[in-house]
Amino acid sequence: MFDVIVALQQVLDQSAKRAISNWLAPLPKGAAWHVISDYVFGDPDRHDTASFVLLLHHDKLETILSYIDNQAPVDIKKSRSASEGLIRYLKSPVAFSFTFVLDDGDKFLSTYAPVSELIEGLEEISRIAASMSANSEYENPYFSEVQKRLTSFIDDLKQKGNAKLARQVFLVAAYAAVVLDYLDLSAEPSNASWISDRDAILQRHEGIVWDIASIMFYVSKGHRKPAAERKLNTIDKPRLLHIAPEESGENYLDPLIRMPDYLAAAASDMNLHTFEFSHPKFESIGSACFSESANSVLCTLSWTGQGFLVRRLARKEL
């Protein structure tokens, strides 16, 4: 899936890198950021979509959660209309969003990445983890734990495991690595905490999606250095954290996830040719957050049989 990252970055470097930098660079360097994600997969009436919201840790988490809960008490699926307050927050100076839409859903994924390719990809990630472990200045049990999870994932696929879900894990990890890389380039965060909805992608093999995304990001960041200085190793900054959301208690973070929920729902509903929506609530979100919005990137990804076609979408308001 590294070629997915390369394809996305080639297009976004040309079409969006300056906009990302212009928005994020003025914000405090060395700050803490939240990377919040939500997905739509497997709905025959919608596009497979993944949305990520970068949110500066600009206030106490309790205050942020309380504000969102007050503005949008439920996710968009359960609401008759979109919350203007949450839309304003999505467009505020402390947020930036990335939304990725697959043109052909799992049909695309199965064509591009058969099970044999998935296994080879996992084995490559495992080799990279082993190299990182060998290059670490101190013994880090994380890498051996990652390799165990990867081995379990590989064995599962060899025994005819859920290949469709495995493809989604790989794809979301690649998206997350791209998002983290642009955040790191523009904002130079001290730490980034990834918060994802409670779903099968997160639960698969003890959160293996996080391990794959982290390693892909480390490799991407390493490639920014001159070839002579490249070394597969962990990176001190940003410190990457993965917060598993809970249904209650300290890690009840559902309000945060309503931010990418709004974007993923609208983008998955959108007609990619006419930019029309099936419901006014999605139109409200799409018009505000995707129509030449200065703090969002919306793009589609498709497989031509010979390579990837990535398009950044922008709709001009009439």
Protein Blocks (a to p, Z undefined) as FASTA:
>chain_A
ZZmmmmmmmmmmmmmmmmmmmmmmmpcehiacdddddddehiakbccdddddddddfbcf
klmmmmmmmmmmbafklpcbdcfklmmmmmmmkbccdddddfklmmlmmmmmgfklmmmm
mmmmmmmmmmmmmmpmbdcfklmmmmmmmmmmmmmmmnopafklmmmmmmmmmmmmmmmm
mmmmmnopabdcddddddfklmggghllmmmmmmmmmmmmmmmpcfklgccdddfbacdd
dddddfedjklcklmmmmmmmmmmmmmmpcfklopafbfklmmmmmmmmnopakbccddd
ddehlaccddddddddZZ
